[in-house]
Amino acid sequence: MDRPKVLQCVVPWVCMVVVLAVVALLGAAAARADDKGTATAVVTSQFELLKKQSSLNKCLAASPKKNTPCIRRKALSLATLAGRQIKLIQAAMDGTEKACVRTVALQELAFLRIWRNGAMALYRNERKKAKRLFVSSLKIEEAQRQLQPTCFTEVLTGP
């Protein structure tokens, strides 16, 4: 006897949802952070942000006093990237990291928040506010520059 047509459509869909849920749960368990995962997320974030900053700087150099479509587009792109990287680093952290890894990751989160806010200010043509925010991030960058090399070298090259 054939199954009703409704069950033929629903059963594969339900099976697919269950399989996806199991895969997601297994992935979440496997994605729990360790020192290496958190350090990798931070370094990746720094690299990606540097690329976006470079492209924004080219637009700013072409028009140092007035916003252009290029500046607005690149600033919005940088703000979006910073928001995405904040979420990725937060997902990589689970609270069991070494103190130095956690410190650098928290510094990176603060740095990204400042840059996201600064990029949005630049997008809104609030250049003075954007500049103030970008300059304020230099303190965090300096602190990271002192701690990150020794801490991440141990984490990323260790066993």
C-alpha positions in Angstrom: 0.0 0.0 0.0 1.4 3.4 -1.0 1.9 6.1 1.6 -0.2 9.2 1.3 1.5 12.0 -0.8 1.7 14.3 2.2 3.9 11.8 4.0 6.1 11.3 1.0 6.9 15.0 1.0 7.2 15.5 4.8 9.3 12.5 5.7 12.3 13.4 3.5 12.1 16.9 4.7 11.9 15.9 8.4 14.8 13.5 7.9 16.8 16.3 6.2 16.1 18.6 9.1 17.1 16.0 11.7 20.4 15.2 9.8 21.2 18.9 9.6 20.5 19.4 13.3 22.8 16.5 14.2 25.5 17.8 11.9 25.2 21.3 13.4 25.4 19.9 17.0 28.4 17.8 16.1 30.0 20.8 14.4 29.3 23.0 17.4 30.9 20.5 19.8 33.9 20.2 17.5 34.1 23.9 17.2 34.6 24.5 20.9 37.5 26.8 21.3 40.9 25.9 22.4 43.9 28.2 22.5 44.9 27.5 18.9 41.4 28.1 17.5 41.1 31.4 19.3 44.5 32.5 18.3 43.8 31.6 14.7 40.5 33.5 14.7 42.4 36.6 16.0 45.2 36.4 13.5 42.7 35.8 10.6 40.7 38.8 11.8 43.8 41.0 11.9 44.7 40.0 8.4 41.2 40.5 6.9 40.9 43.9 8.6 44.3 45.0 7.3 43.2 44.3 3.8 40.0 46.3 4.2 41.9 49.2 5.9 44.3 49.3 3.0 41.6 49.6 0.4 39.8 52.3 2.5 43.2 54.2 2.8 43.5 54.3 -1.0 40.1 56.0 -1.2 40.9 58.4 1.6 44.2 59.4 0.0 42.3 60.2 -3.2 39.9 62.5 -1.3 41.3 63.6 2.0 38.6 66.3 2.8 35.4 65.0 1.4 33.5 61.7 1.3 33.2 60.0 -2.0 31.2 57.0 -3.0 34.5 55.0 -2.8 35.0 56.1 0.8 31.4 55.3 1.8 31.5 51.9 0.1 34.8 50.9 1.7 33.9 52.2 5.1 30.6 50.2 5.1 32.5 47.2 3.9 35.1 47.6 6.7 32.3 48.0 9.3 30.5 44.9 8.1 33.7 42.9 8.2 34.5 44.1 11.7 31.1 43.0 12.9 31.5 39.6 11.3 35.0 39.2 12.8 33.7 40.1 16.2 31.2 37.3 16.0 33.8 34.8 14.8 36.2 35.6 17.6 33.4 35.4 20.2 32.4 32.0 18.8 36.0 30.8 19.0 36.3 31.7 22.6 35.0 29.4 25.3 36.7 30.8 28.4 39.2 27.9 28.8 42.0 29.7 26.9 45.3 30.6 28.5 45.3 34.1 30.1 47.4 35.7 27.4 45.3 34.3 24.5 42.1 35.5 26.2 43.7 38.9 26.8 44.8 39.3 23.2 41.4 38.1 21.9 39.6 40.6 24.2 41.9 43.3 23.0 41.1 42.4 19.4 37.4 42.5 20.1 37.7 46.0 21.6 39.9 47.0 18.6 37.3 45.7 16.1 34.4 47.5 17.9 36.3 50.8 17.7 37.1 50.3 14.0 33.5 49.2 13.3 32.2 52.4 15.0 34.8 54.5 13.3 34.0 53.1 9.9 30.3 53.8 10.4 31.1 57.4 11.5 33.2 57.8 8.3 30.3 56.3 6.3 28.0 59.0 7.8 30.6 61.7 7.0 31.5 62.3 10.6 35.2 62.5 9.9 36.3 64.1 13.2 34.6 61.4 15.2 36.0 58.6 12.9 39.5 60.0 13.3 39.2 60.2 17.1 38.0 56.6 17.2 40.8 55.3 14.9 43.4 57.1 16.9 42.0 55.7 20.2 42.6 52.2 18.8 46.3 52.8 18.7 46.6 52.1 22.5 45.0 48.7 22.0 47.2 48.0 19.0 50.4 48.8 21.0 49.3 46.6 23.9 48.7 43.7 21.4 52.0 44.3 19.8 53.7 43.7 23.1 51.8 40.6 24.2 50.7 38.8 21.0 54.0 37.7 19.5 55.3 35.7 22.5 51.9 34.3 23.4 50.7 33.3 19.9 54.1 31.9 19.0 53.8 29.4 21.8 50.2 28.6 21.0 50.4 28.3 17.2 53.7 26.3 17.1 53.2 24.2 20.2 52.1 20.6 20.2 
